[in-house]
Amino acid sequence: MLRLQDELRTGTWQPGAYYNFRIRDPKPRLISAAPFRDRVVHHAVVNVLEPLFERRFIHDSYACRKGKGTHRAWRRAQYFLRRYPFYLKTDIVKFFPNVDHAIIEQQFARTIADQRLLDLIHVILASGDGILDSESSQHWFPGDDLFAVLRPKGLPIGNLTSQFFANVLLNPIDHFIKERLRAPGYVRYADDLVLFGGDKDGLWRLRDGLADELAKMRLKLHPDKTIVAPACRRLNFLGLRLFPDSRRMQQRTIQRLVRRRRRLQREFGDREIDSLDINRSLAAWQAFANDANSAGLIRDLWKQMRFRRNRKK
């Protein structure tokens, strides 16, 4: 640890190689795990940056922030569903793979005066260049030349810094939506955005303005995942189906729990895990499920949570 501190002080620290692996739940993703000593640096950097940027973030940004999270995002979205008759839901095409390094460094440079800290951020960003190239999508923006494809980009999914950097990058978008577009209601969790308003046409116009502003950051809205719908129709958001007066679990969320239950039962039966491992695995899901008004469904699912050891051969 003393050596790491010395490297950071002298500016000689260099990140190690990522361990990359794929997951398929809830959707296929490439996850990149940094070495332990690098994760120590990531936490230290976020601890320094957080006080600088937290006061600049809007209230209704909920990912990777203290006192926020999915549960508060659900409640805030439901509050807006009760207030406004329509919503616009959208997200950004391949957000983490497509984050442009030069643009996010410009965001940091507007707030941070310490060049050593800026250099450290640059090193962390550069360590993720190319890791998500297979996941990214190539788009051309006004003024691009043939070398635009070579621009460094990508935030490794799995880094604490990636989640925080995403909030820094999209913070100007949050302010644009609230202050320039004057969206009556707005909630963002990472790259999932929901805007609320009084009429469909007005929300589609907000979508057009948002798309133009995102293009300045070399990002695009997902056309197949952009919808405008009445508030009485369910809003699928962060694993729940939200209605003005109730919350329900999405079918895919239930299917993930069933798959997890089967895996845990198999591993417990084969003595690969114990009851403490089961409790840890299900605790997060239990907290998630408690926010959905699905008591009967949850009760039925828990009845199937029976774990038995297989007989030793």
C-alpha positions in Angstrom: 0.0 0.0 0.0 2.9 2.4 0.7 4.2 1.7 -2.7 0.9 2.5 -4.3 0.7 5.8 -2.3 4.2 6.6 -3.6 3.2 5.9 -7.2 0.1 8.1 -6.9 2.2 10.9 -5.4 4.8 10.8 -8.1 2.4 10.2 -10.9 3.9 6.8 -11.9 0.9 4.6 -11.1 -0.2 2.5 -14.0 -3.3 0.3 -13.9 -3.1 -3.5 -14.3 -4.9 -5.7 -16.7 -8.7 -6.3 -16.4 -10.2 -9.7 -15.9 -13.1 -9.8 -18.3 -16.0 -12.2 -18.2 -19.6 -12.3 -19.6 -22.9 -12.4 -17.8 -26.4 -13.0 -19.2 -28.6 -11.9 -16.3 -30.4 -9.6 -16.7 -29.0 -9.2 -20.2 -25.7 -10.1 -22.0 -22.8 -7.9 -20.8 -19.1 -7.9 -20.7 -17.9 -7.2 -17.2 -14.4 -6.0 -16.5 -12.9 -6.5 -13.0 -9.9 -4.4 -12.2 -7.0 -5.7 -9.9 -7.5 -5.0 -6.2 -4.9 -2.3 -6.0 -6.6 -0.5 -8.9 -9.9 -0.7 -7.2 -8.3 1.0 -4.2 -7.3 3.9 -6.5 -10.8 4.0 -8.1 -12.4 4.4 -4.6 -9.9 7.1 -3.7 -10.6 9.0 -6.8 -14.4 8.9 -6.4 -14.0 10.0 -2.7 -12.2 13.1 -3.9 -14.5 13.8 -6.9 -17.9 13.2 -5.1 -18.0 16.4 -3.0 -17.0 18.4 -6.1 -19.8 17.1 -8.3 -22.5 16.1 -5.9 -23.7 19.6 -5.4 -23.8 20.1 -9.2 -26.0 17.0 -9.8 -29.8 17.4 -10.1 -32.1 15.9 -7.5 -33.6 13.4 -9.9 -30.5 11.5 -10.9 -30.5 8.2 -8.9 -27.7 5.9 -10.0 -24.5 5.5 -7.9 -25.3 8.3 -5.4 -25.6 8.2 -1.7 -29.2 8.3 -0.5 -30.6 7.6 -4.0 -30.8 4.2 -5.8 -33.5 2.2 -7.6 -36.1 2.3 -4.8 -36.2 6.1 -4.7 -36.1 6.2 -8.5 -39.3 4.0 -8.6 -41.1 6.2 -6.1 -40.2 9.4 -7.8 -41.3 8.1 -11.2 -44.5 7.0 -9.7 -45.0 10.4 -8.2 -44.7 11.9 -11.7 -47.1 9.3 -13.1 -49.7 10.6 -10.7 -49.1 14.2 -11.7 -48.8 14.1 -15.5 -50.9 12.2 -18.1 -48.0 11.1 -20.3 -44.4 9.9 -20.1 -41.5 9.5 -22.5 -39.2 6.6 -21.8 -35.9 6.2 -23.6 -32.3 5.2 -23.2 -28.9 5.7 -24.9 -27.6 3.3 -27.5 -24.7 1.2 -26.0 -24.0 3.9 -23.5 -20.9 2.6 -21.6 -19.2 1.2 -24.7 -19.8 4.5 -26.6 -18.7 7.1 -24.0 -16.1 9.3 -25.8 -13.0 9.9 -23.6 -12.2 13.4 -24.9 -15.7 14.7 -24.2 -15.8 13.4 -20.6 -12.3 14.8 -19.9 -13.6 18.2 -21.1 -16.4 17.9 -18.5 -13.8 17.2 -15.7 -11.5 20.0 -16.9 -14.4 22.5 -16.4 -14.5 21.8 -12.7 -11.1 20.4 -11.6 -8.1 22.7 -11.4 -5.6 20.1 -10.1 -3.6 18.8 -13.1 -2.4 15.7 -11.3 -6.0 14.7 -10.6 -6.9 15.3 -14.2 -3.9 13.2 -15.3 -5.0 10.4 -13.0 -8.5 10.5 -14.5 -6.9 10.3 -18.0 -5.0 7.2 -17.0 -8.1 5.5 -15.6 -10.1 6.3 -18.8 -7.2 5.1 -21.0 -7.1 1.8 -19.2 -10.6 1.1 -20.6 -10.0 2.1 -24.2 -10.9 -0.7 -26.6 -12.2 -3.2 -23.9 -15.8 -2.7 -25.1 -15.1 -2.2 -28.8 -17.0 -5.4 -29.6 -20.0 -4.1 -27.7 -20.0 -0.5 -29.2 -21.9 0.8 -32.2 -20.3 3.0 -34.8 -22.2 6.2 -35.5 -21.2 9.2 -37.6 -21.8 12.7 -36.3 -21.6 16.1 -38.1 -18.0 17.1 -38.8 -16.6 13.6 -38.5 -13.7 12.5 -40.7 -12.3 9.0 -41.5 -10.3 9.1 -38.3 -13.4 9.5 -36.0 -13.5 5.7 -35.6 -10.2 5.8 -33.8 -11.4 8.1 -31.0 -10.7 6.5 -27.6 -14.0 5.5 -26.0 -15.6 3.1 -23.5 -16.1 2.8 -19.8 -15.5 -0.7 -18.4 -18.7 -2.1 -16.9 -17.7 -3.1 -13.3 -15.6 -0.1 -12.3 -16.9 2.2 -9.6 -15.3 5.1 -11.5 -17.3 4.1 -14.6 -20.6 4.6 -12.8 -19.5 7.9 -11.3 -18.0 9.1 -14.6 -21.3 8.4 -16.3 -23.1 10.8 -13.9 -20.5 13.5 -14.6 -20.9 13.0 -18.4 -24.7 13.1 -18.3 -25.0 15.9 -15.7 -25.2 18.6 -18.5 -27.9 16.6 -20.2 -29.9 16.5 -16.9 -29.6 20.3 -16.6 -30.5 20.7 -20.3 -33.7 18.7 -19.8 -34.7 20.5 -16.7 -33.6 24.1 -17.6 -33.6 24.4 -21.4 -36.3 21.9 -22.4 -38.2 22.6 -19.1 -39.5 19.0 -18.8 -42.3 19.1 -16.2 -41.0 15.8 -14.7 -37.8 13.9 -15.2 -36.0 10.9 -13.7 -32.7 9.3 -14.7 -31.0 6.2 -13.6 -27.7 5.7 -15.4 -28.7 5.9 -19.1 -32.4 5.2 -18.6 -34.3 8.4 -18.9 -38.0 9.1 -18.3 -39.6 12.5 -19.0 -43.2 13.4 -17.9 -45.5 15.9 -19.4 -49.0 17.0 -20.4 -49.3 15.9 -24.0 -47.8 13.5 -26.5 -46.7 16.0 -29.1 -44.8 18.0 -26.5 -42.9 15.0 -25.3 -41.9 14.0 -28.8 -40.6 17.6 -29.3 -38.6 17.1 -26.1 -37.2 13.9 -27.5 -36.0 15.7 -30.6 -34.2 18.4 -28.6 -32.7 15.7 -26.3 -31.4 13.8 -29.3 -29.8 16.9 -30.8 -28.0 17.7 -27.5 -26.8 14.1 -27.0 -25.3 14.1 -30.5 -22.9 16.9 -29.3 -21.6 14.2 -26.9 -21.5 11.6 -29.7 -24.4 9.6 -28.2 -27.7 8.5 -29.7 -31.1 7.7 -28.3 -32.3 4.1 -28.9 -35.1 4.4 -31.5 -36.6 1.0 -30.6 -36.7 1.8 -26.9 -38.1 5.3 -27.1 -41.9 5.4 -26.4 -44.5 8.0 -25.4 -47.4 6.5 -23.6 -50.2 7.5 -21.2 -49.5 7.4 -17.5 -52.3 4.8 -17.0 -50.3 2.4 -19.1 -47.5 0.6 -17.3 -44.1 2.1 -17.2 -41.4 -0.6 -17.3 -38.6 0.9 -15.3 -35.7 -0.8 -13.6 -37.3 -4.2 -13.3 -40.8 -3.1 -12.2 -44.0 -2.2 -13.9 -45.0 1.1 -12.5 -48.6 2.4 -12.4 -49.8 5.6 -10.8 -51.1 3.7 -7.7 -49.2 0.4 -7.7 -46.0 -1.4 -8.6 -45.6 -4.9 -10.1 -42.7 -7.1 -10.9 -41.9 -7.6 -14.6 -42.2 -11.1 -16.0 -38.5 -11.2 -16.8 -37.7 -10.2 -13.1 -39.8 -13.2 -11.9 -38.0 -15.5 -14.4 -34.6 -14.3 -13.1 -35.6 -15.2 -9.6 -36.8 -18.7 -10.7 -33.5 -19.3 -12.4 -31.6 -18.1 -9.3 -33.6 -20.3 -7.1 -32.9 -23.4 -9.2 -29.2 -22.6 -9.3 -29.1 -22.1 -5.5 -31.0 -25.3 -4.9 -28.6 -27.2 -7.2 -25.5 -25.8 -5.6 -26.9 -26.3 -2.0 -27.8 -29.9 -2.9 -24.2 -30.5 -4.1 -22.8 -28.9 -1.0 -21.1 -26.1 -3.0 -22.8 -23.4 -0.8 -24.3 -23.2 2.6 -27.4 -21.5 4.1 -25.5 -18.3 4.7 -24.6 -18.1 1.0 -28.3 -18.5 0.2 -29.3 -15.7 2.6 -26.8 -13.4 1.1 -27.9 -14.2 -2.5 -31.6 -13.7 -1.8 -31.3 -10.6 0.5 -30.9 -8.1 -2.3 -33.8 -9.7 -4.2 -36.0 -9.6 -1.1 -35.3 -5.9 -0.7 -36.2 -5.5 -4.4 -39.4 -7.5 -4.1 -40.6 -5.7 -1.0 -41.0 -2.5 -3.1 -43.5 -4.3 -5.5 -47.1 -4.7 -4.5 -47.1 -8.4 -5.3 -47.5 -10.0 -1.9 -49.4 -13.1 -3.2 -46.9 -13.7 -6.0 -43.9 -13.3 -3.6 -45.5 -15.7 -1.1 -46.0 -18.3 -3.8 -42.4 -17.9 -4.9 -41.0 -18.2 -1.4 -43.0 -21.5 -0.9 -40.8 -23.0 -3.6 -37.6 -22.0 -1.7 -36.9 -25.4 -0.3 -33.3 -26.5 0.0 -32.2 -30.1 0.6 -28.8 -31.8 0.6 -28.2 -34.5 -2.0 -27.2 -37.9 -0.6 -23.5 -38.5 -0.6 -22.4 -41.1 -3.1 
